[in-house]
Amino acid sequence: PAVQSLSGLRGLAGALPGALTVQNVAQLASLDGLEDITTIGKDDAGDSIWLWEMPAVQSLSGLRGLAGALPGALTIQNVAQLASLDGLEDITTIGESLGNSIRLWEMPALQSLSGLRGMAG
């Protein structure tokens, strides 16, 4: 069966030492279940968050527990129904991967970047 929810991950809390990668989850509608993750590390490629091929996701509110610095890049690709980056407000800095810090691709519904308002400098 297709994954429709991340609620089974509600036990994850605090620091996630590596990157958060969610990809090719066509039936997933939200990232709810990840609210208690407060910091994320990065992978060997330098990415901290990589969200890819999630056409039904409409909200990043499940990431609202994240605060402070992301040591690697933020990549969101082909999340076609996502209208805003709300949920990322408490991220203050973003690292880089391959010379990029923020990569947003194939997001036709994206109307607001205000979720990044916590970024310093």
N, C-alpha and C positions, 0 to 999 in steps of 0.2 A: 504493500500500500504506500501511497505517496505521503510524505511528511506534510502535515497541515498546521503543526503547532510546535513551538519550542518549549512549551510549558513543562515538559519533562526535565528541562535543564534548570529549573528554578532553584535547585540546590547549589548551583555555582554561585559563589559569593567572593567578594574581595578581589584580589589580584589574579589575573590570568597571565601567566608568564610568557606565553607565546602570542601569536596573532589570532584574531577572530576572523575566520573565513567561512562564509555561508554562500554556497553556489549551487546553481541548478536545482532549485527547490520551487517548482512551478506552482504548487498549491499553497505555499506558505503565505499567509496574509499579514503577519506582523512578526516582530522580534520579541514579543512579550515572552518572558521567561528568562531574559538576560538582565533584568533590572538591577540585580544585586552585584553585578560585576562592576568594580570601581576603577580598575586600571587594567590596561592591556599592554603586553609587550610587543614584540615584532617578530616576523619570520626571517629566514635567511636572505630573502630578497629585499627586506627593508619595509615590508608592509605591516601595519598594525591592524587595520580593518579593511577587508576585501569582501564586498557584497556584490554578487554577480548573478545574473540570470534568475531574478526573482520577480517575475512579472505581476504577481498579485500583491506584493507588499505595498502598503499605503502609508506606513508610519515607521519612524525610527524610535518611537517612544520607549521601546524596550531597552534602549541604550542609555536612558536618562540617568542611570547610576554612574556613568563614566565621568570622571573629573580629573582636572590637571592635564598633564602632558601625554600625548601619544608619541612614543619614540619613533614610530614609523609613519608611512603614508596612509592616507584615507582614500580608498578607491571604491567607488560605487558605479556599477556598470549594468545597464539594461534592467533597471528597476522602474519599469515603465509607468506605474501608477503613483510613484512617490512624488508628492507635490511640494514638500518642504524637508529641511534637514533638522526640524525640531526634534529634540531628544539629545542633541549634541552640544547644548548650550554651555555646559560646564567644562568642556575641553578648552584648555587655554593655549596650547601650542601643539603643532603637528610636525613630526620629523619628515624624512624624505626617503624615497625609493627611486632609484634611477633618475635623479634630478627633479622629481615631482613630489610635492607634498599633498596636494589634493587633485584627484582625477575624478571627474564626473562625466560619464558617457551614456548616450542613448537613454535619456531620461526626459521624454517629451512632456510629462506633466509637471516637471519641476518649476515652481513659480517663486520660491523664496529660499534664500541662503541665510535667513536670519537665525537659524539654528547654530550658526558659527559665530554668533555675536560675542561669545566669551573669549575669542581669540585675542591674545595680547599682541601689540606691536603691529 
